[in-house]
């Protein structure tokens, strides 16, 4: 019988790519999610019965253990950008990660892959990074031979980075950003999935790998690239950190007073995070240590950002038609 992998958060942005890769490699795939009825699309990644979404709440020991039972490998790519509510930073990224690792050790799972983020640090002033760091430490206490992946901001068809700002450029005459000089190293989501596959198959040495793409650019430069691809001219307004913190504080307050019904478009924690570069650290293990190449942004971004152009998929045809002589 083929081996079984349980992927926590396997229907999310990164998780679906990992699930697809593991299925193509011949593994049986169990996708552990809170809402399996919304993850039925993962079944199409393999033959009948090969990929199955199952109900799981990573805040509950029994739920996590049932989803993991019999697994040869476990991948945890559950994360959140919500610092409040029951599924907050600490519950998901620290305690949830600890629970998965602890139960994986008890189950005797051969390979554990934990997806964290560049900048993870249990002593960070940024709550998101602090809980990511605490989660890493908890994972290594229970599974010292685990593989931890720290990607930079990921891009791909379903991303919430380039899609988000491209959408803003369509609706607004100005594109506001915070931390225009902050450096990023965007990485293609399927490249990260390839790293997770190698680790889940036990072909990667234990340790922490920082995963960044082949290009390092400032936030502002990334927005210039995105605007060029969607063929829109927008002035980029770089908000000073002080002003951004002021607005973010009010946004956080509105979200709190609304009981979470109004989602803050920018939080104080995000402003703090944008003050720090998001690039691979010198001396860190990288894609090269996994024997993997990296995909350039310009090879991928036009394949899904075209829909934000004025004429969408017909923009090139429309431009070509202007050159026709009658």
C-alpha positions as CSV (number, residue, x, y, z in Angstrom):
1,X,0.0,0.0,0.0
2,X,1.2,3.5,-0.8
3,X,2.4,5.8,2.0
4,X,0.1,8.2,3.7
5,X,0.7,11.9,4.4
6,X,-1.5,14.1,6.5
7,X,-1.4,17.8,5.6
8,X,-2.9,20.2,8.1
9,X,-4.2,23.2,6.3
10,X,-3.9,21.2,3.0
11,X,-6.6,23.2,1.2
12,X,-5.0,26.6,1.9
13,X,-2.8,28.6,-0.5
14,X,0.4,26.6,0.1
15,X,-1.3,23.4,1.3
16,X,-3.1,22.7,-2.0
17,X,0.1,22.7,-3.9
18,X,1.8,20.3,-1.5
19,X,-1.3,18.0,-1.6
20,X,-1.1,18.0,-5.4
21,X,2.6,17.2,-5.5
22,X,2.3,14.4,-3.0
23,X,-0.6,12.9,-4.9
24,X,1.3,13.0,-8.2
25,X,4.2,11.3,-6.3
26,X,1.9,8.4,-5.5
27,X,1.1,9.1,-1.9
28,X,-2.3,8.8,-0.3
29,X,-3.1,12.3,1.0
30,X,-5.3,13.2,4.0
31,X,-6.1,16.9,4.0
32,X,-7.0,18.0,7.5
33,X,-9.1,21.2,7.6
34,X,-11.8,22.9,9.6
35,X,-14.4,22.9,6.8
36,X,-13.9,19.7,4.6
37,X,-17.0,20.5,2.6
38,X,-15.2,23.6,1.3
39,X,-12.1,21.5,0.4
40,X,-13.7,19.0,-1.9
41,X,-11.7,20.3,-4.8
42,X,-8.6,18.5,-3.5
43,X,-10.1,15.2,-4.5
44,X,-9.4,16.0,-8.1
45,X,-5.6,16.0,-7.4
46,X,-5.5,12.2,-7.5
47,X,-7.4,9.1,-8.5
48,X,-10.7,8.2,-6.7
49,X,-10.0,8.0,-3.0
50,X,-6.4,9.0,-3.1
51,X,-6.9,12.5,-1.7
52,X,-9.5,13.0,1.0
53,X,-10.4,16.1,3.1
54,X,-11.1,15.3,6.7
55,X,-12.5,17.4,9.6
56,X,-9.8,18.7,12.0
57,X,-9.5,21.4,14.7
58,X,-5.9,21.9,15.6
59,X,-7.0,23.3,19.0
60,X,-8.2,19.8,20.0
61,X,-5.9,16.8,20.7
62,X,-8.3,14.1,19.7
63,X,-9.2,15.8,16.4
64,X,-5.5,16.2,15.5
65,X,-4.7,12.6,16.5
66,X,-7.5,11.2,14.5
67,X,-6.4,13.0,11.4
68,X,-2.8,11.9,11.9
69,X,-3.5,8.2,12.7
70,X,-1.5,5.9,10.5
71,X,0.4,8.7,8.7
72,X,3.9,8.1,7.5
73,X,4.5,11.9,7.2
74,X,2.9,15.0,8.5
75,X,3.0,18.5,7.0
76,X,1.7,21.5,9.1
77,X,1.1,24.6,7.0
78,X,-1.7,26.1,9.1
79,X,-1.2,29.8,9.7
80,X,-3.3,32.9,10.4
81,X,-3.1,36.6,10.2
82,X,-5.8,37.0,12.9
83,X,-4.5,38.0,16.3
84,X,-7.9,37.7,18.0
85,X,-10.6,35.1,18.3
86,X,-10.3,31.5,19.1
87,X,-8.0,30.8,16.2
88,X,-5.6,33.5,17.0
89,X,-1.8,33.7,16.5
90,X,-0.9,31.9,19.7
91,X,-3.6,29.2,19.4
92,X,-2.7,28.3,15.8
93,X,0.9,29.2,15.3
94,X,2.3,28.3,18.7
95,X,0.0,25.9,20.6
96,X,-1.4,24.3,17.4
97,X,2.1,23.6,16.1
98,X,3.1,22.2,19.4
99,X,0.1,19.9,19.5
100,X,0.8,18.5,16.0
101,X,4.5,17.9,16.9
102,X,3.7,16.3,20.2
103,X,1.1,13.9,18.8
104,X,3.4,13.1,15.8
105,X,6.1,12.0,18.2
106,X,3.6,9.9,20.1
107,X,2.3,8.4,16.9
108,X,5.8,7.6,15.7
109,X,5.5,9.6,12.5
110,X,8.7,9.3,10.4
111,X,8.8,12.8,8.9
112,X,7.4,16.1,10.2
113,X,7.5,19.2,8.0
114,X,6.6,22.5,9.7
115,X,5.9,25.6,7.6
116,X,6.9,28.8,9.5
117,X,8.0,32.2,8.0
118,X,11.1,34.2,7.5
119,X,11.5,36.4,10.6
120,X,10.2,33.9,13.1
121,X,11.6,34.7,16.5
122,X,10.2,34.0,19.9
123,X,11.7,37.2,21.2
124,X,10.4,39.4,18.3
125,X,8.4,42.6,19.0
126,X,6.0,41.5,16.2
127,X,3.4,39.2,17.6
128,X,3.0,37.2,14.4
129,X,6.8,36.5,14.2
130,X,6.9,35.8,18.0
131,X,4.2,33.1,17.8
132,X,5.9,31.6,14.7
133,X,9.1,31.4,16.6
134,X,7.5,29.9,19.7
135,X,5.9,27.3,17.4
136,X,9.2,26.4,15.9
137,X,10.8,25.9,19.3
138,X,7.8,23.7,20.4
139,X,8.1,21.6,17.3
140,X,11.8,21.0,17.8
141,X,11.3,20.0,21.5
142,X,9.0,17.1,20.4
143,X,10.5,16.4,17.0
144,X,14.2,17.3,17.0
145,X,14.6,15.9,13.4
146,X,11.7,17.9,12.0
147,X,12.3,20.1,8.9
148,X,11.2,23.7,9.3
149,X,10.5,25.8,6.2
150,X,10.6,29.6,6.4
151,X,9.3,31.1,3.1
152,X,9.4,34.8,2.3
153,X,6.1,36.2,1.0
154,X,4.7,33.7,-1.5
155,X,3.2,34.5,-4.9
156,X,1.0,32.4,-7.1
157,X,-2.5,32.4,-8.6
158,X,-4.3,32.4,-5.3
159,X,-1.9,34.7,-3.4
160,X,-3.1,37.5,-1.1
161,X,-0.2,39.8,-1.9
162,X,0.0,40.7,-5.6
163,X,-3.7,40.0,-6.1
164,X,-4.6,42.3,-3.2
165,X,-2.5,45.3,-4.4
166,X,-3.5,44.8,-8.0
167,X,-7.1,44.9,-6.9
168,X,-6.4,48.1,-5.0
169,X,-4.8,49.6,-8.1
170,X,-7.9,48.9,-10.1
171,X,-10.2,50.6,-7.6
172,X,-8.0,53.5,-6.4
173,X,-6.2,56.4,-8.2
174,X,-3.4,56.1,-5.7
175,X,-1.6,52.9,-4.4
176,X,-0.8,53.4,-0.6
177,X,1.9,51.2,0.9
178,X,3.8,51.1,4.2
179,X,7.5,50.3,4.3
180,X,8.4,51.1,0.7
181,X,12.1,50.6,1.4
182,X,11.6,47.3,3.1
183,X,13.2,44.4,1.2
184,X,11.3,41.2,0.2
185,X,12.4,38.1,-1.6
186,X,9.1,36.7,-3.1
187,X,9.1,33.0,-3.6
188,X,6.8,31.0,-6.0
189,X,4.4,28.9,-3.9
190,X,5.0,25.7,-5.9
191,X,8.7,26.0,-5.2
192,X,7.9,26.0,-1.5
193,X,5.6,23.0,-2.1
194,X,8.5,21.2,-3.8
195,X,10.7,21.8,-0.8
196,X,7.9,20.4,1.5
197,X,7.6,17.3,-0.7
198,X,11.3,16.5,-0.5
199,X,11.2,17.0,3.3
200,X,8.0,14.9,3.7
201,X,9.6,12.1,1.7
202,X,12.6,12.1,4.1
203,X,15.0,13.3,1.5
204,X,16.0,16.5,3.4
205,X,18.4,16.9,6.3
206,X,16.7,18.0,9.5
207,X,16.9,21.7,10.3
208,X,15.6,25.1,9.3
209,X,15.5,26.2,5.7
210,X,14.9,29.8,4.6
211,X,13.2,30.0,1.2
212,X,13.4,33.1,-0.9
213,X,13.1,33.6,-4.6
214,X,15.9,34.6,-7.0
215,X,15.1,38.3,-6.8
216,X,15.3,40.7,-3.8
217,X,13.4,43.9,-4.2
218,X,12.0,46.7,-2.1
219,X,8.2,46.8,-1.5
220,X,8.0,49.8,-3.7
221,X,9.9,48.1,-6.5
222,X,7.5,45.1,-6.3
223,X,4.6,47.4,-6.7
224,X,6.2,49.1,-9.7
225,X,6.7,45.6,-11.3
226,X,3.1,44.7,-10.5
227,X,1.7,47.9,-12.0
228,X,3.7,47.3,-15.2
229,X,2.2,43.8,-15.6
230,X,-1.3,45.0,-15.1
231,X,-0.6,48.0,-17.4
232,X,-1.9,50.7,-15.0
233,X,-0.2,53.9,-14.0
234,X,-0.7,54.8,-10.4
235,X,1.3,57.0,-8.1
236,X,2.7,55.0,-5.1
237,X,2.1,56.7,-1.8
238,X,4.6,55.4,0.9
239,X,3.0,56.2,4.2
240,X,5.5,57.0,7.1
241,X,5.5,54.4,9.8
242,X,4.1,56.9,12.4
243,X,1.1,57.8,10.3
244,X,0.6,54.1,9.4
245,X,0.6,53.1,13.1
246,X,-2.0,55.8,13.8
247,X,-4.4,54.5,11.2
248,X,-3.7,50.8,12.1
249,X,-4.5,51.5,15.8
250,X,-7.9,52.8,14.7
251,X,-8.5,49.9,12.4
252,X,-7.6,47.5,15.2
253,X,-10.1,49.3,17.5
254,X,-12.9,49.1,14.9
255,X,-12.3,45.4,14.5
256,X,-12.3,44.8,18.2
257,X,-15.5,46.9,18.8
258,X,-17.3,45.1,15.9
259,X,-16.5,41.7,17.4
260,X,-14.4,40.9,14.3
261,X,-17.2,41.7,11.8
262,X,-15.1,44.5,10.4
263,X,-11.7,43.2,9.4
264,X,-8.8,45.7,9.8
265,X,-7.2,46.4,6.4
266,X,-4.0,47.2,8.3
267,X,-3.0,46.2,11.8
268,X,-0.4,47.6,14.2
269,X,1.4,44.3,14.2
270,X,1.6,44.4,10.4
271,X,3.1,47.9,10.5
272,X,5.7,46.6,12.9
273,X,6.5,43.7,10.6
274,X,6.9,46.0,7.6
275,X,9.7,47.7,9.4
276,X,11.9,44.6,9.0
277,X,13.3,43.1,5.8
278,X,11.8,39.8,4.7
279,X,14.8,38.1,3.1
280,X,16.9,35.0,3.6
281,X,19.5,35.4,6.3
282,X,23.2,35.0,5.5
283,X,24.4,31.4,6.2
284,X,20.9,29.9,6.3
285,X,20.0,26.6,4.6
286,X,18.2,27.4,1.3
287,X,16.7,25.9,-1.8
288,X,20.3,25.1,-2.9
289,X,20.7,22.7,0.0
290,X,17.6,20.9,-1.2
291,X,18.8,20.7,-4.8
292,X,16.0,22.9,-6.1
293,X,15.9,25.8,-8.6
294,X,13.8,28.9,-8.0
295,X,11.2,30.4,-10.3
296,X,11.4,34.1,-11.3
297,X,8.4,36.4,-10.6
298,X,8.3,37.6,-14.1
299,X,7.7,34.0,-15.3
300,X,4.6,33.6,-13.2
301,X,3.0,37.0,-12.4
302,X,1.7,37.7,-15.9
303,X,-0.1,34.3,-16.0
304,X,-2.6,35.4,-13.4
305,X,-2.4,39.2,-12.9
306,X,-3.6,39.8,-16.5
307,X,-7.2,39.9,-15.3
308,X,-6.5,43.3,-13.6
309,X,-5.6,44.9,-16.9
310,X,-8.1,47.3,-18.4
311,X,-9.0,44.8,-21.1
312,X,-8.2,41.7,-19.1
313,X,-7.1,38.7,-21.3
314,X,-7.7,40.7,-24.4
315,X,-5.3,43.5,-23.6
316,X,-2.6,42.2,-26.0
317,X,-5.1,41.6,-28.8
318,X,-6.5,45.1,-28.4
319,X,-3.1,46.7,-28.4
320,X,-2.2,44.7,-31.5
321,X,-5.4,45.8,-33.3
322,X,-4.3,49.4,-33.1
323,X,-1.4,48.7,-35.4
324,X,-3.7,47.4,-38.2
325,X,-3.9,49.5,-41.3
326,X,-7.2,49.8,-43.0
